[in-house]
């Protein structure tokens, strides 16, 4: 891909909301989108740019931590990753992607003989479970995913494996008088027509709740111990149990943990797993000079050794059409 006439210094000098409105950034976004997605989606790069530049700056205005603490270069790469992914930042209960501030170790140093890391706050394009459904369909891993089903205590539910194939036997038995949730499952049709199931049980969301509590904890310097905080309120929002909508989102999010990695940009992470993607090359972002390489994590020019010697309607399920510009929206 051709390079654009824009330096890292110029990016760092811009206001956060001015980055995506720069003419060179606009041209690069359109170039990437039209090369990767216009042939299959029919959506022009210019139309995608106008929509996503508005979405990106809307999120920056809403998320002060991203706008004020993230490096300018990470905002730039996160925006171009929208074009690389082909997803949308449109808001809604089923949003495909959103922006997240994340602390990243960019260097190390020694203090009194002890190695320590230097951190920066980077903007990450974060792909939700719903966005991941689109990515999986586009790369040919799945054809279709049904809406997740909440299983209550009164229902008949059996999950297992027979002859190497997962199976679910489920019967809804009304009324659900206790309201007690005992499972959640989602049926996935792979590209070859075979069936897979993603299943979450109480022990799964209990484990996630405990992890959430640890994440919200703090270190007690007096006792020199780590004290857990409170888990996300949605884990106990439904009369002391997990919120059904939150559980559905978690089921989608964790459905593809054992699937191969999806192609994403360097400034992108999936909710279901952190992806170290090597298929996206450094110069796709287009800010390197002749003979130079840029570390897309830090924006630094990589100094290489030189040898100077001579030398839709979702009521029936979530069907993802890779050729369509899906308006499904995230957690």
C-alpha positions in Angstrom: 0.0 0.0 0.0 1.2 3.5 -0.7 2.4 5.7 2.1 0.7 8.9 3.1 2.4 12.3 3.7 1.9 12.3 7.5 4.6 12.0 10.2 4.3 10.8 13.8 5.2 14.2 15.0 2.3 15.7 13.0 -0.1 13.2 14.5 1.1 13.9 18.0 0.6 17.6 17.5 -3.1 17.2 16.6 -6.1 17.4 18.9 -7.6 13.9 19.4 -10.8 14.7 17.5 -8.8 16.3 14.6 -6.9 13.1 13.8 -9.6 11.3 11.9 -10.6 14.5 10.1 -7.1 15.0 8.6 -7.2 14.7 4.8 -4.3 12.2 4.7 -5.9 10.0 7.4 -9.2 10.2 5.4 -7.4 9.1 2.2 -5.7 6.2 4.0 -8.9 4.9 5.6 -10.7 5.0 2.3 -7.7 3.2 0.6 -7.7 0.4 3.1 -11.4 -0.1 3.2 -11.9 -0.2 -0.5 -9.0 -2.7 -0.9 -10.3 -5.0 1.8 -14.1 -4.7 1.9 -15.7 -2.7 -1.0 -15.5 -5.7 -3.4 -17.5 -7.9 -1.0 -19.8 -5.4 0.7 -20.4 -3.0 -2.1 -20.0 -0.1 0.4 -17.7 2.7 -0.8 -14.7 3.6 1.3 -15.9 7.2 1.3 -19.3 6.3 2.8 -17.6 4.1 5.4 -15.2 6.9 6.3 -17.9 9.4 6.8 -19.9 7.1 9.0 -17.0 5.8 11.1 -15.2 9.1 11.5 -18.4 10.5 13.1 -18.7 7.4 15.3 -15.1 7.6 16.3 -15.2 11.2 17.4 -18.6 10.6 19.2 -16.9 7.9 21.3 -13.9 10.2 22.0 -16.3 12.8 23.3 -18.1 10.3 25.5 -15.0 8.5 26.8 -12.8 11.1 28.6 -10.2 8.4 29.6 -9.6 7.5 26.0 -9.5 11.1 24.7 -7.3 12.5 27.5 -4.9 9.6 28.4 -4.3 7.6 25.2 -1.4 8.4 22.9 -2.3 10.2 19.7 -0.6 7.6 17.6 -2.8 4.8 19.2 -5.9 6.9 18.3 -4.6 7.0 14.7 -4.0 3.3 14.4 -7.3 2.4 16.2 -9.2 4.4 13.6 -7.4 2.7 10.7 -8.2 -0.6 12.4 -11.9 0.2 11.9 -11.2 0.0 8.2 -9.1 -3.1 8.5 -11.8 -4.9 10.4 -14.7 -3.8 8.2 -16.8 -3.4 11.4 -18.8 -0.4 12.5 -18.6 1.7 15.7 -22.4 2.3 15.4 -23.8 2.3 19.0 -26.6 0.1 20.3 -27.2 -3.0 22.4 -25.5 -5.2 19.8 -22.6 -2.8 18.9 -19.9 -4.6 16.9 -16.9 -2.6 18.3 -16.0 0.2 20.7 -12.9 2.0 22.0 -11.1 1.1 25.2 -8.1 2.6 27.0 -5.5 0.0 27.9 -2.2 0.2 29.7 0.6 -1.3 27.5 4.2 -2.0 28.5 6.3 -0.2 25.8 9.8 -0.3 27.4 11.7 -1.6 30.4 14.4 -0.1 32.6 16.4 -1.1 35.7 15.8 0.5 39.1 18.3 -0.6 41.8 19.0 -3.7 39.8 15.3 -4.6 39.4 13.8 -4.7 36.0 10.6 -2.6 35.6 8.3 -1.8 32.8 7.4 1.6 31.3 3.8 1.9 30.5 1.7 4.0 28.1 -2.1 4.2 27.7 -3.2 3.1 24.3 -6.5 3.3 22.6 -7.6 -0.2 21.5 -10.4 -1.0 19.0 -12.2 -3.7 21.0 -14.4 -6.2 19.1 -17.5 -7.4 20.9 -19.0 -10.9 20.6 -21.5 -9.6 18.1 -18.6 -8.1 16.0 -16.8 -11.4 16.3 -19.7 -13.2 14.8 -19.3 -11.0 11.7 -15.5 -11.6 11.6 -15.9 -15.3 11.9 -18.5 -15.4 9.1 -16.3 -13.3 6.8 -13.3 -15.5 7.3 -15.4 -18.6 6.5 -15.4 -20.2 10.0 -19.2 -20.1 10.5 -22.4 -19.8 8.5 -24.9 -18.9 11.2 -25.3 -18.5 14.9 -28.7 -18.9 16.6 -29.7 -16.5 19.4 -28.4 -17.7 22.7 -31.1 -19.6 24.8 -31.4 -19.1 28.6 -32.2 -22.3 30.4 -34.3 -22.2 33.6 -34.6 -24.7 36.4 -37.9 -26.0 35.1 -36.6 -26.8 31.6 -35.2 -30.1 30.4 -31.6 -29.6 29.4 -28.8 -32.1 28.5 -25.4 -31.2 27.2 -22.6 -33.6 26.2 -20.6 -35.3 23.4 -21.5 -38.3 21.4 -19.3 -39.9 18.7 -17.1 -36.9 18.8 -19.9 -34.5 18.2 -21.3 -32.0 20.8 -25.1 -32.2 21.4 -27.7 -30.3 23.3 -31.2 -31.6 24.1 -33.4 -28.8 25.3 -37.1 -28.5 26.1 -38.6 -25.3 27.4 -41.1 -26.1 30.2 -43.4 -23.2 31.2 -44.1 -21.6 33.5 -40.7 -20.6 34.9 -41.9 -20.2 38.4 -38.6 -20.0 40.2 -36.8 -17.8 37.7 -33.6 -19.6 38.5 -31.1 -19.7 35.6 -29.1 -23.0 35.2 -27.5 -22.6 31.8 -27.2 -20.7 28.6 -26.3 -22.1 25.2 -25.9 -21.0 21.6 -26.0 -23.2 18.5 -23.3 -22.4 15.8 -23.4 -23.7 12.3 -19.9 -24.0 10.9 -18.9 -23.3 7.3 -19.0 -27.0 6.5 -22.5 -27.4 7.8 -21.4 -29.2 11.0 -22.9 -28.0 14.4 -21.1 -26.7 17.4 -22.5 -25.5 20.7 -21.3 -22.8 23.1 -22.5 -23.6 26.7 -22.2 -21.6 29.9 -23.1 -23.1 33.3 -23.3 -21.5 36.8 -19.7 -22.4 37.6 -18.6 -20.5 34.5 -20.3 -17.2 35.4 -19.3 -17.7 39.0 -15.7 -17.9 37.9 -16.1 -14.8 35.8 -17.8 -13.0 38.7 -14.8 -13.9 41.0 -12.4 -12.6 38.4 -14.4 -9.4 38.1 -14.2 -8.9 41.9 -10.4 -9.4 41.7 -10.2 -6.9 38.9 -12.1 -4.3 41.0 -9.9 -5.0 44.1 -7.1 -3.0 45.6 -3.9 -3.6 47.5 -3.9 -3.1 51.3 -0.5 -1.7 52.2 -1.1 -2.2 55.9 -1.8 -5.9 55.7 0.2 -6.3 52.5 -2.5 -8.3 50.9 -4.8 -7.9 47.8 -8.4 -7.4 48.8 -11.1 -8.3 46.3 -13.7 -5.6 45.4 -17.2 -6.0 44.2 -17.9 -7.9 40.9 -19.8 -6.2 38.1 -23.3 -5.5 39.4 -24.9 -7.4 36.5 -23.6 -10.7 38.0 -26.2 -10.3 40.8 -28.7 -7.9 39.2 -31.6 -10.4 38.8 -32.6 -11.1 42.4 -29.1 -12.1 43.3 -28.3 -14.0 40.1 -26.9 -13.0 36.8 -28.8 -10.7 34.5 -30.2 -12.7 31.5 -29.1 -10.1 28.9 -25.7 -9.9 30.4 -25.4 -13.7 30.3 -26.4 -13.8 26.6 -23.7 -11.3 25.9 -21.1 -13.4 27.8 -22.2 -16.6 26.0 -21.5 -14.9 22.6 -18.3 -13.4 23.9 -16.8 -16.8 25.0 -18.2 -18.9 22.2 -15.1 -18.7 20.0 -12.3 -19.1 22.5 -11.2 -22.4 20.9 -11.5 -21.2 17.3 -8.6 -20.0 15.2 -7.6 -16.4 15.4 -9.4 -13.9 13.3 -7.5 -11.3 11.3 -7.4 -8.0 13.1 -5.1 -4.9 13.2 -2.4 -4.3 15.7 -4.5 -1.8 17.7 -7.4 -4.2 17.9 -8.4 -6.8 20.5 -11.2 -9.3 20.7 -13.3 -9.4 23.9 -13.0 -13.1 23.9 -9.2 -13.2 23.6 -6.2 -10.9 23.2 -5.0 -11.4 19.6 -1.3 -11.1 18.6 -2.0 -10.7 14.9 1.0 -10.9 12.6 -0.7 -10.7 9.2 -1.2 -7.0 9.3 2.1 -5.4 8.3 3.5 -2.2 9.9 3.3 -0.1 6.8 -0.4 -0.6 6.2 -0.9 2.4 8.5 1.2 4.4 5.9 3.3 6.6 8.1 6.7 5.1 7.6 9.3 6.9 5.5 11.5 5.3 2.9 13.5 2.6 4.4 11.9 3.1 7.9 9.7 0.8 10.0 7.4 2.0 12.7 6.4 0.1 15.9 2.6 0.4 15.7 2.4 -0.1 19.4 4.5 2.9 20.3 4.8 5.0 17.2 8.6 4.9 17.5 10.8 4.6 14.4 12.6 1.2 14.6 16.3 1.7 14.3 17.7 -1.3 12.4 21.3 -2.4 12.4 23.1 -1.0 9.4 26.2 -2.4 7.8 28.3 0.3 6.4 30.7 -2.1 4.7 30.1 -2.4 1.0 27.2 -4.7 0.0 -31.9 -7.9 9.8 -34.6 -9.5 11.7 -32.9 -11.6 14.4 -36.0 -13.3 15.9 -35.1 -16.5 14.1 -31.4 -16.2 14.9 -28.3 -14.2 14.0 -27.5 -14.8 10.4 -24.3 -13.0 9.3 -24.0 -12.2 5.6 -20.4 -11.4 4.8 -21.5 -9.5 1.8 -23.8 -7.2 3.8 -22.8 -4.1 5.7 -24.3 -5.3 9.0 -25.8 -2.7 11.2 -25.8 -5.0 14.2 -24.5 -3.4 17.1 -21.9 -4.5 21.8 -21.9 -5.4 25.1 
